[in-house]
Amino acid sequence: MSQRWLVLVAMTGSLSMILLDQTVVTVALPSMSRELGLSAGGEQWVVNAYVLAMAALVALGGKLGDRLGGVTTFRIGVTVFFLASLACGFAPATDLGEAWIIAARVLQGAGAALMTPVSAALVIGAFSVAERGRAMAVYAGISQVFLAVGPLLGGVLTEAVSWRTVFWLNVPVGVAALVLVHVAHPADVRTDGARITAAPVAGLVLGVAATVLAVQQAGTWGWTSPATAGLLAVGLVLLGAFVVAQLRSPSPLVDVRLLGRRAFLADVVVLGLVQFGLLAVILYSSIYLQVLLGMSPMLAGVCALPLIVAIAAAAQLGGRWYDAAGVRPRC
C-alpha cells in the first residue's frame, strides 16, 4: 500500500512540474527579457519551444514506454527535464542568451514528452479499479493546481530572488521523483512486439512541428503569407500521410483507430478543450496584468489564485464520484 502511494506522489510531482513550467515562466518573462536582451520573437519562443517540443514528441514518449518500460522511460524523461532546467537557469546574459534558452526549452519539452504518457500509466497500474478514480483525482487535480499557481510562484521567485530560480526549482522536484520511484520500485512493464521505426516518427514530429509552427507564426507572418500557407500545407500533408500509414501498420506509433470509439474521442476532445482554455487564460492574463495594467509579478500571480480552489475541489469531488458511480451515474 505504501509503495503505490509513493508512485502516486512521484508521478503527481512530475506532472505538476511539467504543467508548472508552462505557466511559471510567463510572469518571469519580462525580467528574463531585460537581462538576456530577448527579441519580441524570442520572448514568444521561450514559451512556444517548450509546448511545441512536447506536442511533437509525446507520442514517441508513449511508444518508448512500451518498448523500454514505463519506469525506464520515466527516469530518462525526468533526467532530461531537470538537466534542461539547469541549462535554462544558466543562460548567459550575452548575444548567445536567446538561442541558449530556446534550445534548453526544447530539451525541457522533450523530457516532458517522455514523462507525460508513462506517468499516467504507472498511476493506473499501481491502483486497483475501485481506487483509480481517487488516485487520478490526486494525480490530475493537484497538477492542475500547479498549472494555476505557476504565475504566483513565478512572481514570488522573480521578485524575491531571480527569474533563474523559476527553472532551478525543477531540479529538487526531479531528484525527489527519481528517489521515490527507486524506493517504490514499480513494475517496469515492456510490451512484446513494440517496435519503433524512423519513418512514422519523422512524419509525426515534422508534421506536428510544421503545423503548430505555422499557426504560431501566423500572427507575425500573416495568415495569407506564402510562408504560413506553405508550412501549414506541408504539416497537414505529413500528418495525413502519417494517419494513413498508421491505419495500415500492425504496430502503429499512434493507434488512430481508437478515435473511432465515441467515448474515447469525447474524452480527448473535452480534455483538449479544457487544457487549451486553462493554459490560454493563465498565460495571457499574466502578460496582460503586468504589461498593460502595470502589476508586479507577485500581484499578477495573486490575481490567478481564484482558479486554484475551484480546480482542487472539483478534481477531488470528481474522482470520488467516479469511484462511487462510474462514468454515467444511474438515476
N, C-alpha and C positions, 0 to 999 in steps of 0.2 A: 504493500500500500504506500509506504513512504517513497519507494522508488518511482512509482508512477507520478506522484506529486512533484518529485524533483524534475522529472521530464517535463511536466506541465510548466513549472516555474522557468526552466531553461528555455523552452520554446516560446513562452509568453514574453520573456525578456528579449529574445532575439527578434520576434515580430514587433515588439514595442520599439526596439532600436531602429528597425527598418522604417516604420511609419514615422517615428520621431524625426528621422533625418529628412523626411520630405517637407516638414514644416519648420523645424527648428532653425533652419538656415535662413528663412525668409526675413526674420527680424534682424539677423546679423548681417544681412546683405549690404545695407548702406555703409556700415562700418568697414566691412570687408572690401567693398569697392573703393573706399577712400584710401585704405592702406595699400592695396595691391594695384590701384590705378586701373580698375576694370572698365572696359568699354560698355556701352549700353547692351551690345550683343553678348559680351562676356558675362554680364550680370544675369541675363536670361539663360545662358547655357550652364551656369553654376547650378541652377535648378533643373533645367531640361536634360542635361547629360546624365544625371542620376536616374531619372524616370525613364528616359529612352533606353538606356542600357538594361535596366531591369525588365522593361516590357519586351525587349528583343530577345532576351536570354532566358526568361523564366521557364519556357517550355523545355529548353535544353537542361535546365536545372532539374526539372521533374524526371526527365529521362535518365539523367545521370544518377538520380536517386534509385531508379530501378536497376541500373547497371552496376553501380558501385556499392549500393546500400544507402539507406536514408541517413544513418548516423555518420558514415564516412563523408557523404556529400555535405551534410550539415557542418561538420568540422572544417572542411575546406572552405565553405562559404563564410563562416564566421571569421576564420583566419584572414581571408582576403579582405573582408569588410573592415575589420579593425586596423589592419595594416594600411589600407587605403585611407582610413580616417586619420591615422597618424600623419600620413603624407599630406592630407588636406590642411591639417593644423600647422605644418611646417612649410607651407607655400611661401616662397621668398617674395619680399616686397621690392621686386625688380621687374624688368621687362618680361622676365620668364614667368612671373607670378600667375598671369591669366591662363596661359597654356597648362601650367603645372596643376592648378587646382581643378580645371576642367577635366584633365586626364585622370586625376585622382578620383573625381566624382564618377567617372565612367567605371573605374575599378570598384568603387563602392556599389554601384548598381549591379555589376557582375556578381559580387559577393551576395548581395541581397537576392538576386535571381536564383542562386544556388540554395539559399536558406528557405525561401518562402514556401515552395511546394512541399518540401520534405518535412518542415516543422509541423504543418497541419497533419500530415500523415502519421508522424510519430505520436502526436497527441491522441489521435483517434485509435492508434494501435495500442496505446498504454491503458485505455479505459474500456470497460465493458459497455455494451449497447445502452444499458439503463442509465449510465453516468455520462455519456458523451455530450449530451446537451449542456449539462452544467460545466463540464470541462471546457467545451468550446466557448461557452459564455465567458469564462475567465480568460481564455486564450484570446478571443477576439475583442471582448469588451474592454479589458484593461489596455490592450494595444490601441484601440480606438481612442481611449482617454489620452494616451501619449501623443496620438496624432493631433488632438486638440490642444494639449498642454504645451506642445512644441514652441509656439510663439512666446508664451510666458517664460519658459525655461531658457529659450534663446535670448530673450530680453534681459533676464537676470544675469546670465553668464556674460553677455556682451558688455553690460554696464558695469558689473562688479569686477570682472577680470579682463577678458578679451574675447573677441569673436572666435579665436582659435580654440578655446575650450569647448565650444559647441561641438567640434569634431572629436576632440580628445576624450569627451565623455563616453564615447562608444568603446574605448579601449577596456576599462574595467568591466563594463557590461559584457563584452565579448569574452573576456577571460573567464568571468564567472559562469557564463553559459557553457563554455568548454569544460570547466571543472565539474559542474552539475551533471553534464552528460556522462563524464567519465565515472562519477560516483554512482549514478543511477544505472548505467550500463544497459540501456535498452537494446533490444534485438536489432542487429544491423542486417535487415532482410534484403536479399537480392532477388530479382525476378529472372528466372531462367529464360533464355532466348531473347532478352532485351538487347537490341543492337542499336548502335548509333552510327549513321553513315553521314559523310560530309555534305552530300548534295542537299538533302532536306534541311539540314541545319543552316547551311549557307542561304538557301532560299527563304527560310523563315526569318532569319536575322536580318538579311538585306531587305526583304520585303517590308517587315515591320519598321526597320530603321528609315527606309526611304519614305514610307507613307507618313510616319509620325514627324519626320523632319520637314516634309512638305507642308504639313498642317501647322507646325510650329513656326516656320519661316514665312508663311503666307501673309502674316501681318506686316512683315518687313518688305518682302519682295512684291506682295500683291497677289491676289488670287488669279488674276488673268495673266501674270507674267509667264514667259516660257519656262523659266526655271521651276516655278511651283507646279505648273501643269505637267511638265516632263517628269519631274521627280515623283509626283503623285501617280502618274500613269505607270512608271516603272515599278513602283511599290505595289500597286494593285495587281499588275500582271504577274509579278513574282508570287504574291500571296495567292492569286487564283491558281497558278500552276502548282503551288505547294499543296493546296487543298485537294486538287485532282489527284496528285501523286499519293497523298496520304490515304485517300479513299481506296486506292489500289494496293497499298502496301500491307503485307501480312504483319509487320511490326512497325506501326506508324509512330513518328515522333510525337504527334498530337492526334488523338483519336477523335477526329471531327464527326464521326458517326454519333457520338454522344449528344451532339446538338440536335439530333433528331428526336431525342426524348424531351417531351414538353416540360417535365418537372425540372430537368437539368438546365434546359435552355432558359426557363423562367428564373431559376436561381442565379445563373450567370448574368442575365440582363439586370435583375434587381441589384445584385451586388456591385456590378459595374457602375450603375447609375448612382448608387449611394456613395461609393468611393470617389467618383468623379465630382459629385456635388460637394462633398465634405472637403476634399482637398482644395477645390477651387475657392470655396468660401474662406477657408483658413489662409490660403496663400495670398489671395488678392486683398482680403480685408487687412492683413498685416501691413502690406505695402501701402494701401490707401490711408490707413491710420497714421503711419509715420510720415509718408511723403507729402500727402495733401493736408492732413489735419495737424501735422507737426508734433505728434505724440512721441514720447521717448520709447525705446524698445520695450522696457518693462511695462509701461502703461498700455502699450498696444497688446502685449501679451495678456494683461489682466482683462482686457475687453473681450478676449476669446474664451474666458473661463465659463460663461454661462452654457457653453456647449458640453462641458465636461460632465456635470452632474447628470444631465439627461442621458448622455451616451452610456455612462457607467450603470445607471439604474435600469435602463431599458435592456441592456445586454444581459444583466443578471436575471431579470424578470423573464426575458425571452428564453434563456437557457433552461431555467427550471420549468417553465410552461411546456417547453418542448419535451423534456423528460417525462412530464406527467400526462400530456395529452397527445403528443405526436405532432406531425406536420399539420394535419387537418383535424382539429378538435371536433368531436361528435357532440351534437346538441342533445 
